[in-house]
Amino acid sequence: MTEKLKQIIQEEVMKLPKEMQEAINSLDWGNIAEQIGKQYLLTESEVNDFQVETLLILVGLEYGDTYVQNIEDNVGTTKDEAKKISEEAFEKIVIPINNTLTEIIKKNLQNRNPGP
């Protein structure tokens, strides 16, 4: 991941609510995305594009149902490869972050003292 991309990611994550920031930062998703990209023999530039597409999903700027198409279009893979990459990314990145966010929200709700 380039330094500029790291900076963009950090800036975008900082715009999110605290709970979402905490959930995204709880996982080294950039490194996981890089590993997935290398597994599918993506070039460094393609890995960066894949990381951007993943970030867009994580911060809510893109919908999950467009993820496969966005990987295919912007990373430059086949439809089948994009589907495999997205499935692995959801399994290793999106679902764990979503689970962490759910736990954070549950914990925060338990710590609140609702008044009568």
Residue pairs with C-beta under 8 A, 6 or more apart in sequence:
1 9
1 30
1 34
1 47
1 48
1 51
2 48
5 48
5 51
5 52
6 30
8 55
9 30
9 51
9 55
12 55
12 59
13 20
13 21
13 24
13 25
13 59
14 21
15 59
16 24
16 59
16 60
19 101
19 104
19 105
19 108
20 59
20 101
22 100
22 104
23 97
23 98
23 100
23 101
23 104
24 58
24 59
24 97
26 97
26 100
27 93
27 96
27 97
27 100
29 54
29 58
29 93
29 97
30 51
32 89
32 92
32 93
33 47
33 50
33 51
33 54
33 89
33 93
34 47
34 51
36 50
36 85
36 88
36 89
36 92
37 46
37 47
37 50
37 51
37 85
38 47
39 88
40 77
40 81
40 84
40 85
42 50
42 75
42 77
46 75
46 76
46 77
49 74
49 75
49 76
50 71
50 75
50 85
50 89
52 74
53 62
53 67
53 70
53 71
53 74
53 75
54 89
54 93
54 94
56 62
56 70
57 63
57 64
57 67
57 94
58 93
58 94
58 97
62 70
64 90
64 94
67 86
67 89
67 90
68 79
68 82
68 83
68 86
69 82
71 77
71 82
71 85
71 86
72 78
72 79
72 81
72 82
75 82
75 85
77 85
